Amino acid sequence: MSPLFKPFAMAGRTLSNRIAMAPLTRSRNPDGVPNDLNALYYGQRADAGLIVTEGTVISPSAQGFLFNPGLYTPQQVEGWRKVTDAVHAKRGTIFTQLWHVGRVSHVSIQPGGIQPVSATGQVAKNTKAWGYTADGTPGAVDVSAPRALTSGEVYGVIADFAEAAANAIAAGFDGVELHGANGYLIEQFLNPTVNDRTDEFRGDTLEGRTRFVLAAIDAVTARIGAHRTAIRLSPYGGLGDMAEYPELEQTYLHLADELSKRNIAYVHLMDQSTRGSSATPVDFLARFRRRFTGALILAGGMTRARAEQLIADDLIDLAAFGEPFIANPDLVARLEKNWPLASSDRAHHYGGGAEGYTDYPAYDGAAAA
């Protein structure tokens, strides 16, 4: 049997295989509270060795896209309990992704119409949020001008991450993954072309620009334990107006060292080359692998062949699949048995109800024959 389909030990738990379901924004929660439909959706995909949920906002001001679930109210905790129960009933493992979008937001979806907050006051160019358009209908909108967080407010956001992590454990999650990728708040601190601060979180020093993410990790591990804490990073991603910079590799290898010291559950790297950004260089992946001693996941344009090669080369431990899980709830079986993959209807990726969400069937070999 291919190692891809064998159990894998990670942070004190045994995953049924080395396939992870990557976070997929689906925008099925107009009230921000997970529901029975979400429970069915994740339960259908519980054969994945690890499920990482869609981005889950940590506070009302953390949101950049309409109809996403949160983890800051008792109702949301109870809603997520339905999801975790459904996954655990099938012996699955599920982490939730804790999300603060920072400047990738719009005043129409901020509480009271306030400005989005960020590491900076710079507007993200050529970047869209999903908010309310001028005529009041949901749609893509240019992001609004952000306000730079004060030093005290930065510590408040760190506390929000920790509180959301505690709520996640109360909701039955096996752990949390901080969203440090795709140009959102954590990366807005990490990237010195964006982070123009002059305080202890300043972007022009290695310690300054990594202080926010490491403080957030420390706050979360203090609340729920390092074995339940993870992070997603996109070192060479360009989403959200994130430019590459000379100190990029130094920054992320420093994080590899620091995260190793903290003994977190895993690091989840995102290769955004399928989304128009630079590919993650293989030599960088190898260097990160040598520096980070925990479990390593890679997502982005993944196939069975690529996953098996990366595992064989000892570059990663788990392979994360994103969009293929939308139309293939039985993706693990399809990959293992080399069954054909169904294509998803992109018109139903975001928003709506069961259509294009929970109505994709498992593969029926007899019908296909």
GIGIWO-V27727 format. One record per helix or strand of 2 or more residues. SS is the DSSP state (H for helix, E for strand). FROM is the first residue (numbers start at 1). LEN is the number of residues. If there is no record, write none. Layout:
BEGIN
ss=[SS & SS]
from=[FROM & FROM]
len=[LEN & LEN]
END
This chain:
BEGIN
ss=[H & E & E & E & H & E & H & H & E & H & H & E & E & E & E & H & E & H & H & H & E & H & E & H & H & E & H & E & H & H & H & H]
from=[3 & 8 & 13 & 19 & 36 & 50 & 60 & 74 & 94 & 107 & 111 & 117 & 128 & 138 & 147 & 151 & 175 & 185 & 206 & 226 & 229 & 248 & 266 & 273 & 282 & 295 & 304 & 318 & 324 & 331 & 346 & 365]
len=[3 & 3 & 3 & 3 & 9 & 8 & 3 & 15 & 6 & 3 & 3 & 2 & 5 & 5 & 2 & 20 & 6 & 6 & 19 & 3 & 5 & 15 & 5 & 3 & 10 & 5 & 9 & 4 & 4 & 7 & 3 & 4]
END
